[in-house]
Amino acid sequence: MRAIRAVGAYAPEFRLPAGEISEAWGRMDAGGVESVAVPDADEDALTMAAAAARRALDAAGVGDDAVEYLALATTTPPLAEEELTPRLASMLGVGERATLQVHAGSTRAATRALLCAPADATALVVASDAPRGEPGDAFGQAAGAGAVALLCAPDGAARAVASGEYATPYPGTRFRRTGDEALSGLGVTSYDRRAFTETLAGAAEGVETEDATAVAVQAPDGKLPYRAAGALGVEAGAVSACATVHELGDTGAASVPLSLARALEAGHGTIVAAAFGSGAGADVLRIEVDGEVPADLALDGGEEVSYARALRLRGEITGEGPGTGAAYVSVPTWRRSIPQRHRLVAGRCPECGALAFPPEGACSECGSLVEYEPVELPREGVIEAVTRIGRGGAPPEFAEQQARSGAFGVAIVRFEVDGETTSLPAQLVGEAAVGDAVRATIRRIYTQEGVTRYGAKFRRAE
């Protein structure tokens, strides 16, 4: 069975308290949810996946090129049709010969991806999601966001020793129509609960669960996981021991692996993971831990936001950016710069050893026209100069981001490699000052001709 060697997780820093939702609507229909994680305007399932995956690789001390298998599980891909894993692999530096898979269309996608991962290879299984609902219904009020990456390898300390699955038709509990962004459901409470508990109970048959000290259960809200405790044969306290729904909200396909990550970080020895996908199907895994599983989880909230600001960040109350006037960069031209955008690949002059970013044109030191030797810059640099761009000052391609998230910082960041330095301009995430160490993070840059450009921005190093 699959073994987990390390785990990384990421959730957006913005938190919308349940009280803000209650004040706006006069009620809070998502029971048991105390706050929800709200993505920034330049975040989506792909950027969160990259953040979580990077943390898992760093926690394990594994090089990017060691990954032989990469899987992405999500119900909210940025595009309805297009391969996303090649972009994720590029962001991480995973080799082009690695096996890539996408699992989508169900909140059960992450456990499906984990069970499909080869047991004899170094596999990175990433779940990332940001479900949406109508602002006034339970789906919209519970909607959160987060991502988790499980690095699997034969020598992993956490091993899935047993699993069960079950499926039976239960249409209408939770679905999203083609072309819609918001979730829907019939809202028949007894029917929904029966689908949830019956399917999970069916998957748990034959899997020993009673002695688990932590149970990661699918959490569309903060109450339903506990209603399934009896069906799974576990104590409610084992569910609360690793639950993330109370502070992050409904994280869709990332819900179960996020709670699993928290259980692994806390050092639980026996864990049950119980994933449910509406329709309905379920997976139940028993995971036994023999040793430490390195974990790097960034799940703490950094800033509480008002309900109005959350709507702006989600794009609910702002329009699209301008359709003309932006600096045009064709997709073929952008593609040539992907190594620089995703992995900060600079060039070293073979004549004098100076660094160049981007690695093109004449060397700024010796003036030679050369073919640069590729050098990947460290992901951490130091700010040399910084300013902020306020309303009306942003180039048109960044106008939508600014309308949703407000003024943003831009900086000149200096990097050093083997005694040589180079600098580059970059957008900042959050606040940073001259002299601060900053670290690269993948975010959306802008969208043009329907194609989103992703690349490195920088935030103050932890």
Secondary structure by P-SEA (a helix, b strand, c coil): cbbbcccccccccccccaaaaaaaccccccccccbbbbbcccccaaaaaaaaaaaaaaaaccccccccbbbbbccccccccccaaaaaaaaaccccccbbbbbccccaaaaaaaaacccccbbbbbbbbbbbcccccccccccccbbbbbbcccccccccccbbbbbccccccccccccccccccccaaaaaaaaaaaaaaaaacccccccccccccccccccccccccccccccccccccccccccccccccaaaaaaaaaaaaacccbbbbbbbbccccbbbbbbbbccccbbbbcccccccccaaaaaaaaccccccccccccccccaaaaaaaccccccbbbbbcccccccccccccccccccccccccccccccbbbbccccccccccccccaaaaaaaccbbbbbbbbbbcccbbbbbbbbbcccccccbbbbbbbccccccccbbbbbbbbcccc
